[in-house]
Amino acid sequence: MCGVATQGSRDTLSAVSAPRRALVLTPALLLLVACTAAGPAAPTPSVAVPTSSVTGSPAPSPQRTVVLDPGHNGGNASARAAVTRQVPDGRGGTKACNTTGTSTDAGYPEHAFTWDLAARVRAHLEADGVAVVLTRTSDDGVGPCVDERGKAGQEAGADLLVSLHADGAAATGRGFHVAYSSPPLNEAQSGPALDLARDLRDALRAGGFPTSDYIGRDGLSPRSDLGGLNFATVPAALVECANMRNPGEAAVVSSADGRERYATAIATGIRRFLAGLPG
């Protein structure tokens, strides 16, 4: 998102950063929070929990909460009607509830990549005492829709939301980019979301990953069309880790070592943002 994910149920710059804040937990995500605290009932990718934080990463405050949104879902392809139905896009229009995502030419799907990556990032953060909520609890469910994903941060009372994806562009393109909602629709999007995007960008670049040479600028991409970011009222960013159609990057995302490298970098970026929050 304990069980199959909910049925039917991916986004400019401001000179001044607005104050960062966490919102209050509402009943809508109590199930997700409970599942996270107890561990998901559905099978979770096998990931070794790190015994220490990444070297050089600032330690976050112990009572922080992070929502990780692993893009797409394994059951989307077989539930066309559910995932193609129109939902609000956060800017007065509509868009499809979700999509199947992309894959490498060898058939490794984006939904499996993001699910495994989320488990790895979660392991890093929980080792530091950060509470982590996932927007889905398995990789064989349907949805949730982009509007539900976008609201997950505030509904969990989280300090931030990071959506995890990989792109499917022309094979010649390479590199990651981090998207944020633009123009901003609320206080969190007007500055803190960009701070989060920059922290993630800097950590991925420091981890040896190149910035995108086909979209965005300097690893950042302002977007108005991503419902999963438009609905967020907590700092939110979407990481397109790589171009799965590029042979070199396909090899990295398809390997456990490669996914662990991405997870280490993303967790580092999240820690840096959390370390900068007041309180």
ABEGO torsion letter per residue (X at the ends): XXEBBBBGXXXXBBABBBBBBBBBBBAAAAAAAAAAAAEBABBBBBBBBBABBBBGBBBBBAABBBBBBBBEBAAAAABAAAAABBBBAGAGBBBBABBAEBBBAAGBBAAAAAAAAAAAAAAAAAAAGBBBBBABABAABBOBBAAAAAAAAAAAGBABBBBBBBBBBBAABBEBBBBBBOBBABAAAAAAAAAAAAAAAAAAAAAGBBBBAABEBGGBBBBAABAAAAABABBBBBBBABBAABAAAAAAAABAAAAAAAAAAAAAAAAAAAAABBX
